[in-house]
Amino acid sequence: MERHVGSLQEQALKRKERLKALRDKQIHGREQEDEEPEKKKASLEETTEEKHRELKLRNYTPEDEDLKERQVPKAKPASVEDKVKDQLEAANPEPIIEEVDLANLAPRKPDWDLKRDVAKKLEKLERRTQRAIAELIRYRLRGSEEVLAEAVGAAREDEGDSD
């Protein structure tokens, strides 16, 4: 709120300064006018000529021949139909597929939704299967260790007999 009030005060001060500058110009302008009226009239004539050079008559048909030269030729309105056609053409994208192909709409594999629904259960079963396989391997290794131990024991016995 304070910023707003401060900016308003600053704007008011700037306005006051501009008004003071304008008043000073008017006062000084009157003094110069009294002193040099001929120079002032010459400068006014030059500014009016410059203004006439910039004058362009668009909606007014002058009667004076000099002013008719400054008249701007009437603009022809653009065809609305052409503009609308261009906009419609730009707005309508070209059709990509004209016919609906059922092969593109149907899933590649008809059982994809069943696999999706069963995926969580299959993950649990996969973990259990891996554990079961690991246990079977351990069991066989234990059995082969026992068989290997028996074979080593039998080999020692055979060596002991041949000595």
Buried (B, 14 or more C-beta within 10 A) or exposed (E): EEEEEEEEEEEEEEEEEEEEEEEEEEEEEEEEEEEEEEEBEEEEEEEEEEEEEEEEEEEEEEEEEEBEEBBEEEEEEEEEEEEEEEEEEEEEEEEEEEEEEEEEEEEEEEEEEEEEEEEEEEEEEEEEEEEEEEEEEEEEEEEEEEEEEEEEEEEEEEEEEEE
